[in-house]
């Protein structure tokens, strides 16, 4: 004979809602702490250890791309492809590869060193092509402006409307 203990409700709507709110609160706390403490400490640690950010960035480094128009949490990750020296021999800019969030393509940009915050990791040479495919393999802008294929019936209908048929 089954006892009443077997049919006890383990969780109720109220307890599940409370657990979901608690998890959401923990996630928000983590996100805020990561945004305010970790990203700032990366920049400060980099300056303390190496004097300035300009000396720490090397080709192949993974960096956070500083953008004043977006919140720090949404800054993009990029990989340094090439360092650009000025006429006085000081590295002042870098060519970086960033994945376009809208289309998923790799874009090559030129940004000043002050806008690049190095992360605590480096990209190994053997995984370089797996993470960021070659920029040359990305479709050219001319190819992306082509019109998409249309059905024959749609073309015929458009010609009828224009009175060309």
Buried (B, 14 or more C-beta within 10 A) or exposed (E): EEEEEEEEEEEEEEEEEEEEEEEEEEEEEEEEEEBEEEBEEBBEEBEEEEEEBBEBBEEEBBBBBBEEEEEBEEBBBBBBBEBEEEEEEEBBBBBBBBBEEEEEBBBBBEBEBEBBBBBEEEBEEEEBEEBBBEEEEBEEEEEEEEEEEEEEEEEEEEEEEEEEE
